[in-house]
Amino acid sequence: MSRSFNALSALLCYPSDDLQAAIPEIRVVLADEAVLTATQIGALQPLLDRMETADIFDLQEGYVLLFDRSRTLSLNLFEHIHGESRDRGGAMVDLLETYRAGGFDLVGPELPDHLPVLLEFLSTRSLADALGLLADAGPILAVLAERLTRRETPYAAVLAALADLGQAANDSEVAAALLAENDDDPEDLSALDAVWEEAQVTFAPDPNAGCPISRDILAKMEAPQKPITSPARAGAAN
């Protein structure tokens, strides 16, 4: 069981005051547990620094531009492989069964293929099992890392670290096909509206809501591991 996956999951959640307050503890967990290399932890420092000191509304706006208004950067992993086809539904059913078999009770509006949800599940598994599951998602993680690097965003370091843990590269057949797609322009609202309407997908993050992981991360990292609810950005309350 690894608290580092809790920490990485929190960093990929919608920013909140609670997440900002948890950044010092996240630094400690990443350093003490040493699941990531010193180089990988060093690459995360710009994101950690920004998360800790930037205006929360700027952080939230940047997050939405990246992950909610850029379909090619969606944190719903199966979106990149299956789109909205029936195959995606079957893949998510299989993933839910994997969660349930591991005693992970998924509660909340997020889909099971949402990357922060997957990372929370990995935090309940042995490191060997977690790395195996990351390897399964490796090509998508490598593609997301590459796309975020192109955007020159510090979030790229999180995906690059996960791709490294999964021993994934962006030169596989699957990754190459995904990278051949044009990246979304988050400022082209008409084009993005057309894409989302065609896919019949709607994202509506609540700017007044935080992520339960960031809100509770200190307690979770100190408490014994147990089944954890979905890291939803909306509709959560203490």
C-alpha positions, -999 to +999 in steps of 0.1 A: +000+000+000+014+034-010+005+068+002+023+083-027-006+073-050-030+091-026-007+122-030-006+120-068-043+115-069-049+146-049-026+166-072-048+157-101-080+167-084-098+200-089-078+226-068-093+236-034-082+254-003-078+220+014-055+208-013-033+239-009-032+233+028-021+197+022+008+204+000+034+204+028+022+169+038+023+157+002+059+168+000+067+148+031+049+117+018+066+117-016+100+122+000+097+097+028+081+069+009+104+071-021+082+054-046+092+081-070+129+088-077+146+120-065+145+132-102+108+126-104+101+144-071+123+172-082+102+176-114+071+179-093+084+209-073+071+236-098+036+221-095+038+218-057+051+253-054+023+267-076-003+247-058+009+260-025+012+297-033-010+306-063-044+322-061-070+294-058-092+308-085-062+310-109-055+273-101-091+263-107-093+282-140-061+266-152-074+231-142-106+236-161-088+248-192-066+217-192-087+188-181-124+199-186-121+219-218-095+198-236-109+165-245-075+152-256-063+158-220-093+141-203-085+123-171-111+097-180-087+072-194-110+050-215-122+082-233-089+081-252-092+045-264-130+039-267-146+074-269-183+069-262-186+035-278-201+005-261-166-009-256-160+018-231-190+007-210-178-028-210-143-018-200-156+003-171-177-026-159-146-047-158-127-020-140-155-017-114-154-055-108-116-051-102-123-024-077-150-044-059-128-075-058-102-054-041-127-041-015-128-006-030-162+010-028-166+036-055-191+063-044-196+096-062-202+111-096-168+103-111-164+075-136-143+044-126-118+052-154-111+087-139-074+088-132-076+101-096-101+073-088-077+047-102-048+061-082-069+059-050-075+023-058-038+017-064-030+032-030-048+002-014-029-024-034+006-038-030+033-018-049+037-047-074+000-049-081-002-011-085+027-010-110+011-038-130-022-018-133-002+013-142+015-007-170-019-016-184-027+021-187+008+030-197+003+041-233-025+066-223-004+079-194+026+084-218+004+103-242-011+125-216+024+133-203+035+142-238+005+164-244+008+182-211+045+188-218+036+204-251+013+227-231+042+236-209+022+229-177+037+216-145+010+189-144+031+171-170+054+160-142+026+140-125+018+121-157+054+116-166+061+101-132+031+077-136+042+067-171+077+060-158+063+038-130+042+020-156+073+016-177+054+032-206+068+051-236+050+073-262+064+053-291+041+023-288+016+017-315-013+028-294+005+059-281+016+069-316-019+067-329-032+089-301-005+114-305-013+117-342-046+133-332-048+171-331-048+186-296-079+205-286-077+243-284-094+252-250-100+287-263-120+276-293-153+273-276-174+267-307-152+237-317-152+223-282-189+226-279-194+207-311-170+179-300-187+175-266-222+177-281-214+150-306-200+128-278-230+135-255-207+142-226-210+170-201-186+182-175-197+208-149-173+212-120-186+230-090-162+259-083-174+260-047-167+223-041-134+207-032-120+173-038-126+149-009-091+136-013-075+170-008-098+178+020-091+146+039-056+137+027-038+143+060-061+119+078-060+093+050-022+093+048-020+088+086-048+063+090-047+026+080-057+020+044-093+011+038-118+014+009-120+050-003-147+069-020-144+085-054-124+118-055-153+138-070-149+175-074-186+183-070-213+176-045-189+165-016-194+176+019-178+168+053 
